[in-house]
């Protein structure tokens, strides 16, 4: 179990019980969370926390790439990420995709099962803010509609990482969403 992260205002970002498994898909994120949590101010109004912090140094390579649009029934490449129930659309890495990233995203939400003022840590990762994947229906992931989420992921893909993802396979978004 991962201990809560204390924020600048003395409140806490509390990971889910399965956070260690979840963060296997985001190597280094927990260490960066420990670094940035003391700089984050949680919302006073109970709204969703979604911050993108520029740490001013290279944190890694962009793992989210804008792609040519595909249709929901168009076959493409997918892979299952560590700690996920369904696959993500992926592209194979090569040197032309490399983009250094200095930003870190932290997302959280109020949770009435926690102490007053504390937030549930929903996700944290190196990169840019992006909507949930179309199959992700977890509470706290609903800041965009299903249609907006699908529209985004029809034009974006994750860079396939063999250390955090299974073997790529061909499918369509419709098949992934139905499975």
Beta strands, then each sheet from edge to edge (+ up, - down):
strand 1: 5-6
strand 2: 12-14
strand 3: 49-54
strand 4: 60-61
strand 5: 64-66
strand 6: 76-79
strand 7: 88-91
strand 8: 100-101
strand 9: 103-110
strand 10: 119-126
strand 11: 156-159
strand 12: 169-171
sheet 1: 1+ 2- 10- 9+ 3-
sheet 2: 4+ 8-
sheet 3: 5+ 11- 7- 6+ 12-
end
